[in-house]
Amino acid sequence: MKALVTGATGFVGSHVARWLADQGAELRLLVRPTSLTANLEGITGERVSGDLREPESLRNAMAGCEAVFHVAADYRLWTRDPQEMYRSNVEGTRNIIALAQQTGVRRVIYTSSVATMGFSSNGHLADESSPVGLGDMIGHYKRSKFQAEQIALASGRSGAEVVVVNPTTPVGERDIKPTPTGRIIVDFLKRKFPAYVDTGLNLVDVTEVARGHAAALEKGRRGERYILGGENLTLKQILDKLAAISGLPSPKVKLPYAVAMATGIVNTAITGLLLRREPRVTLDAVRMGRKKMFVSSAKAEQELGWKMVPVEDALRRAVEWFRNHGYAAR
């Protein structure tokens, strides 16, 4: 199988590419001229230059491919230019799907996010059928991913071979940026986590997410989306696991939501708006934390053969990788 992987230099994309290469796939890896390519080391594949926002730059990369794994995304919870995020996430996805149809690609696997799900405050697990709309999306990242996912789903339901996967919160090695989730681990290792808030996430091993992409290619139904999830954990439980792995103390002080909100407002206003730098605590991140992002992966289990695995090993690999690569001292 010949496949194009977008976002292969990133966290999830590099794991998808590595998994496919290990299974014998012939790969093309879409790389921007400014991309850091450290995550491509050891992956056999042809590197091709292109930009999601420039459709014609993608045509040659896609020609002759049987499958496209569209993993690339602008994943930030704060940006100086929100329209840049929409151009990459929304218009880039539209471009990929349109070109795939024009060039005869058999199937597109679009990597969305658990952020597009409908979460409630009553403790119920979200799934693919939970009611949700654009108005439920907090911040430009969530809104852009929701809009991109709607394009992918509509294309699939109109007959295009497009399947959507929704990883929850991947953790593991090679989180090179790092992602907002990786920053939680790095901040903990740097002892910048004096307190925690009452929130929760579903953590999933990034290597399992790569397997899920391959399963979606073969078993997913077009026009459908599948949550690829792991363990539902409160932030305190995550920090306790990191403490057990790293030997560092876990915070014992629970921060009231009002204090966290005030911190987010001040950080966003001063660091973001005045200093034009990415805030350490964004207002959008605090607002997202009001609801625990707990989910069920039952649909993926039934249709893709997805299996939930404990997340401790992925957290341990993440801690070791961040320490070995200088993100935090031992």
C-alpha positions, 0 to 999 in steps of 0.5 A: 500500500502506498500512503500519504501521511500529513503531519508526519513530523508531529507527535501523533503523525510520526507514530502513525507513519512509523506504524505504517512503515513497520507494517510494510507500507510505502510512505510519502511524508508531507513536510513543510520547509519550516518543519522540524524533522527529528521525528522522522528519523528511522522512518522509511518514506519519501519526504515531499514538500507541501502546504495544506493551504496551497492545494496544488502543492499537494497534488503530486504528493497524493498522486498514486496513493491508495490512502491518505492519513490526514493527521496534520493540524495546528494544535494550540490553545492560543494564537496571535492569528486565529485565521491562520489556524482556520486556514490550516485546520479547516481549509486544509482539510477541505483541500485534502479531501477534494484532491483525494477524490480528484487523484483517485485515492481509495480512502482518507482517514481524517484525524479529528479530536475528542475536543469536538465531542459533546461533554456534559456536566452531569458526569455522563460519558460522551460518545459519538452520538452525544448532542453537540454544536459549534456553539459548544466549542470553546476557543479557536482550536476546538471551533476549527477542528469541529468545522473541519470534522463537519467537512469530513463527515459530510463528504463521507456521507455524500459518498466520499471514502472518508473516515474520521478518528477522534483520539482523546489525549495522546501521551507517549514519546516524541511529543516534540512541541510539546502539545498542551498535554505534553506541557502538563507533563513537562510542567510537572517534571519542572515542579511548576504544578503547585496546585491542581483544579478539579478537571479530568481527561481521557488519556490514551497511549499514542502508539495505540492511536496509531494502530487505531488509524490503521484499523479505521482504514480497513474497518471504518465506515465512511462518513462515521467517526470513532473515539480512540480512547484510553483511561478516564482520569481526573487531573489529580489522578494523572499527577499522582501517576506522574509522581509515582513514575518520576519520584517527584511530589504530587500537588495536594492543594486543589485550586478553586475554579474562580482562582484558576479563571482569574489566573487565565484572564491575567495570563491571557491579557498580559502575556498574550495580548500585551507581550504577544507571547503564548500564555502559560495558562490560557483562558480557553484552557481554564474554561475547557476544564470546567467539564471532565472530558470523559468518553466511551470508546465502545463504538471503536471497540465494536467496529474497529476492534479497538482495545483500551490499554492502561496508560502508565506505560505511555506516561513512563515513556513520555517522562523518559523522553522529555527528560532524555531530550532536555525538556526537564532535568532528572 
